[in-house]
Amino acid sequence: GPTPLNSRLVSGTVFETTSSGGQTVRNVWVGWEAVVDGLVAETRTDAAGHYRVCGLPRERITLSAAPASGNVFYASVEPGSDAIVDIEIARK
């Protein structure tokens, strides 16, 4: 659908810290859901672990990231304009 006025884009990389450093993770669900009005913005990471979510509000929000392991991880996004936010996950 159309991008709401006064919205922003948040993008970044989902990664897992391993003994050999950070490893990107593909096919992770990344999204945001407004509790009050039920708006949802979601995507999945690509083969390089990158995500891009459009139409997000400019206030402080929390993104959720859910890999196939079933755990959910959270990343706070500061208020403002477009942002790059990397999300660290951990496997069970």
JOFENFEN-V557880 format. One record per residue. N is the residue number from 0. RES is the residue in one small letter. PHI is phi in radians with two decimals (999 if undefined). Layout:
n=N res=RES phi=PHI
n=N res=RES phi=PHI
//
This chain:
n=0 res=g phi=999
n=1 res=p phi=-1.20
n=2 res=t phi=-1.36
n=3 res=p phi=-1.07
n=4 res=l phi=-1.08
n=5 res=n phi=1.02
n=6 res=s phi=-1.93
n=7 res=r phi=-2.47
n=8 res=l phi=-1.95
n=9 res=v phi=-2.16
n=10 res=s phi=-2.40
n=11 res=g phi=2.93
n=12 res=t phi=-2.24
n=13 res=v phi=-1.74
n=14 res=f phi=-2.44
n=15 res=e phi=-2.11
n=16 res=t phi=-1.46
n=17 res=t phi=-2.12
n=18 res=s phi=-1.10
n=19 res=s phi=-1.71
n=20 res=g phi=1.98
n=21 res=g phi=-1.37
n=22 res=q phi=-2.07
n=23 res=t phi=-1.23
n=24 res=v phi=-2.18
n=25 res=r phi=-1.64
n=26 res=n phi=1.04
n=27 res=v phi=-1.70
n=28 res=w phi=-1.28
n=29 res=v phi=-2.19
n=30 res=g phi=-2.83
n=31 res=w phi=-2.46
n=32 res=e phi=-2.33
n=33 res=a phi=-1.44
n=34 res=v phi=-1.13
n=35 res=v phi=-1.19
n=36 res=d phi=-1.94
n=37 res=g phi=1.26
n=38 res=l phi=-1.15
n=39 res=v phi=-2.35
n=40 res=a phi=-2.29
n=41 res=e phi=-2.62
n=42 res=t phi=-2.80
n=43 res=r phi=-2.22
n=44 res=t phi=-1.24
n=45 res=d phi=-1.49
n=46 res=a phi=-1.07
n=47 res=a phi=-1.69
n=48 res=g phi=1.45
n=49 res=h phi=-1.53
n=50 res=y phi=-2.33
n=51 res=r phi=-2.69
n=52 res=v phi=-2.11
n=53 res=c phi=-1.85
n=54 res=g phi=1.37
n=55 res=l phi=-1.47
n=56 res=p phi=-1.22
n=57 res=r phi=-1.46
n=58 res=e phi=-1.40
n=59 res=r phi=-1.11
n=60 res=i phi=-2.34
n=61 res=t phi=-2.17
n=62 res=l phi=-1.56
n=63 res=s phi=-1.96
n=64 res=a phi=-2.28
n=65 res=a phi=-2.21
n=66 res=p phi=-1.35
n=67 res=a phi=-1.07
n=68 res=s phi=-1.13
n=69 res=g phi=1.68
n=70 res=n phi=-1.28
n=71 res=v phi=-2.06
n=72 res=f phi=-2.08
n=73 res=y phi=-2.21
n=74 res=a phi=-2.43
n=75 res=s phi=-1.41
n=76 res=v phi=-2.03
n=77 res=e phi=-1.11
n=78 res=p phi=-1.12
n=79 res=g phi=2.42
n=80 res=s phi=-1.65
n=81 res=d phi=-0.88
n=82 res=a phi=-2.52
n=83 res=i phi=-1.95
n=84 res=v phi=-2.32
n=85 res=d phi=-1.51
n=86 res=i phi=-2.11
n=87 res=e phi=-1.63
n=88 res=i phi=-2.10
n=89 res=a phi=-2.36
n=90 res=r phi=-1.47
n=91 res=k phi=-1.15
//
